[in-house]
Amino acid sequence: MLKLYTAPTPNGKKPLILLEELSLDYSIHRVDLGKGEQFLPDYVALNPNSKIPTLVDGETEITVFESGAILLYLAEKTGQYLPETPQAKYQVIEWLMFQMASVGPMFGQLGHFLNGASEPVPYAMRRYEQEVQRLCRVLDGQFQTKEFIAGAYSIADMAIFPWVAAYDYLDLPLEDYPHLLRWFETLQKRGAVQQALALLS
Ligand SMILES: N[C@@H](CCC(=O)N[C@@H](CS)C(=O)NCC(=O)O)C(=O)O
């Protein structure tokens, strides 16, 4: 049995989308971030960084933290959503890394300075807004010629989707990026994506 420790945040939704796409048998263990449950010793033993998500695979007794690593683990375990041929596989991995290193941190910081900062910091708001806009242009350019981020639907799309889905919270005018919007609406219509979002709502 797979156990997913998660919460209703963009990073927390990524592995849920994959679990739903794979129709795997799994259970959800909600970590209440507001109550600081991510800092409890039992949880820190699973995830030394005190963040969600974390996956525990009871079959292999492997524990994986970092959402990108969880996506790779499940894709490799099942042989799905990560191509086998090296060129196609590394195209997925490069966009997954792009999400983990750029989209997640920059969108996250913009969300913080727009909605969560204890005082307004105009410089930080401007800096992260510009960087998020730049990243959206990169995504828009890729979706101009590709149906999905690395060609076929993959774990890289599942990693990017929850951050783009936070467009409202980020004051992000998605209509300025027509190809990104087309991709977003395609994913939004997938049953597994809708099911994953509903599970945490
Ligand atoms: N790079 C990590 C980031 C995880 C992360 O930042 N999780 C946030 C929620 S989206 C969290 O657990 N925050 C709780 C805290 O910072 O105390 C991943 O992708 O798994």
The ligand as an ORCA input file, in Angstrom:
! r2SCAN-3c Opt
* xyz 0 1
  N      10.685     21.236     -3.115
  C       9.698     20.710     -2.215
  C       8.888     21.848     -1.671
  C       7.859     21.364     -0.681
  C       7.144     22.531     -0.025
  O       7.599     23.687     -0.051
  N       6.024     22.223      0.616
  C       5.286     23.243      1.330
  C       3.834     23.239      0.893
  S       3.694     23.596     -0.846
  C       5.342     22.955      2.826
  O       5.373     21.819      3.230
  N       5.343     24.015      3.639
  C       5.343     23.887      5.075
  C       6.389     24.736      5.727
  O       7.122     25.432      5.014
  O       6.489     24.702      6.948
  C       8.797     19.713     -2.968
  O       8.525     19.968     -4.145
  O       8.411     18.689     -2.375
*
